[in-house]
Structures are given as structure tokens and as C-alpha cells.
Amino acid sequence: AVNIIYGSVFGLTTTGNQFWSQASSGVNDIAEEYDNFGSSLAVQDFNGDGYDDLAIGVPGEDLGSIINSGATQILYGSASGLVV
């Protein structure tokens, strides 16, 4: 799981915090043992819209019959936070 905690000029704030897991609406696939959703993270404006996006690594994800092939879930940034 990934917990997003936003900052402000006064430090960290609970306003707008987001919690993402494979059980979250819109996130690909379902949680399985050893998926390790969120074990690696990268931030970049992948789609060039001016908002930071988040790549979430899922190194133990099974794709079809390929065990532990891994996957990446992208959450796109917006004015209201991250969205699927």
C-alpha cells in the first residue's frame, strides 16, 4: 500500500491525504500474496500536464501464467491529487 501525505508551507498536513492499494477503485488487478505493491516508487510528470504523477512498482505481480513478472501502476497527478 502507498499512503500519500501532502505538504504545505507549514509542513505535512492531513488535508487531502490519499491511501492507495490494489483494493483501491481503478487500480489494476487484485492484491495477492507477495505482489509487494508499492515496494518501489517514482515521481515524474509522465504525461506532460504539469502535475507530478506516481509510478508504483508491483514486482511480484503475476501476469497470466507468468509468475512474478512484475508490473507498474501509474497514478496521474491533478489539481485535486492523484487519480487513476
N, C-alpha and C positions, 0 to 999 in steps of 0.2 A: 504494500500500500504506500501511497505518497500523500503526505499532508503538506499543502501549500499554505504558508504563513506570510502574509504581505507585510511590508514595512511602510512606515510613514516618516515624516520629518522628526517625529518624536520617538521612533524606534518601532519594534514589532507591535502589531495590533491584531486583535481577533476579528476585526471587521473584514468580512469578505473571505475569510479562510475557506479553503476547499480541501476535501478528502477524496482521493481517487483510489479505486481498487478495480480488480477485474469484475467485481459485482456492481460497479457503477454503471448507470444507464449510458449506453452509447459506446462503452469500452469494448473492444473486440474480445471474443472468446469468453471462456469461463475460468474461474480460478481452479487450479489443480495443484496437488501437492508437488512441490519443487519447481514451480513455474518461476519463482523469485521475481515477481512483478515489482518493479521499482528499484531493483538492485543496482541499476546504473541509470544516470540521468544526464541529459544535455540540454542546454538552453540556447536557442538561436532563433532569429526571425526567419524561419524556413520558407514562408510564403511571401515575404517581402511587403507585408501590410503595415509595418511599423510597430507591431506588438511582438513581444517575446513569446515564442512557442516552446513547448516542453516535449522532448523525446524521452519516453520511458522504456527502458530495456526490460525484456522478459526472456532472459537467456535460457530458461528451462522449458519454454513453450513447445508443445508438440504440434506439428503441422501435419495433419493426416496421419500417415503411418511412420513419419519421420520423428523419432523420439528426440527430445531436447534440441530441436533445430534452432530454436530461438525466434524472437520476434521483437518488433519495436512498435509501440503505440505513440502516436503524435497527438498532443492536445494543443489546439491553436489558441493563441492569445487574442483577447479582445478588450474593449474598454471596460467590460464587466468582469474580466478574469479569464481563466482558461475554459475552453469549450471543446467538445468532441466534434 
